[in-house]
Structures are given as C-alpha cells and as structure tokens.
C-alpha cells in the first residue's frame, strides 16, 4: 500500500487545515472539520 500525505499542518487553528492522505493513487482520506 502506497500512502501519500497531501497536507498535514498538525493543528486545527485558523488558517491551517487537517490532514489528508492518498492511498494507492485512488482512495482519498480527508480528515475534514468537526
């Protein structure tokens, strides 16, 4: 399984997003917001 980190700023602060990952170039996992 190949995992690519698309974004991972490490905090949920104004101006920063949450992590998203691409698995095997076909499945996108986005943490989104609460």
C-alpha positions, 0 to 999 in steps of 0.5 A, spaced: 500 500 500 502 506 497 500 512 502 501 519 500 500 525 505 497 531 501 497 536 507 498 535 514 499 542 518 498 538 525 493 543 528 486 545 527 487 553 528 485 558 523 488 558 517 491 551 517 487 545 515 487 537 517 490 532 514 489 528 508 492 522 505 492 518 498 492 511 498 494 507 492 493 513 487 485 512 488 482 512 495 482 519 498 482 520 506 480 527 508 480 528 515 475 534 514 472 539 520 468 537 526 
